[in-house]
Amino acid sequence: MVAADEAPTAMYARLKAFALSPSAARADNVVFKRDRIEMNFSGVFYPEQPVEGKVRGAVFVGSGSIRISRLPFPTSVTTSA
């Protein structure tokens, strides 16, 4: 929701500027798993300053990896005619 005193173009300008906040979060061997995807991070995340109370992005400096598991393939397929 756009604040009453802020025009949509001003909010867009703040989003486009992507200003980093002074805070940082250290990640040492942090693992995110979702469905078939696993991401590993070791480094520092620098979040964006909130716009309209929400942080929508971050910069990560460090090392990381991503692994995507294959979809399981059926060993046999049966159909009914």
Phi, psi and omega in degrees: 000135180278132177297149184299329183267005180239122179288151178305325180292327177291319178295318178300320179298321178292321177295316181294328181293331180045064179278131179280145175278162180286352181277163179211154178230121180279137178236116177245105181057044178277133182240126173252128178237134176211120182052244183261008185250135176230124180241133179245136181228138169221110183163212184230132173262132176244107184285156174288152173295140180298141172239122185058035176080005181235136172269122186250000182193172179202162174249134178247129176239117181157208179239152181200168177212159178225139179227131179241120180285149177288152173290140177290134178261138179294143179281333176211150180239128177243140177231152176248136184258000000 
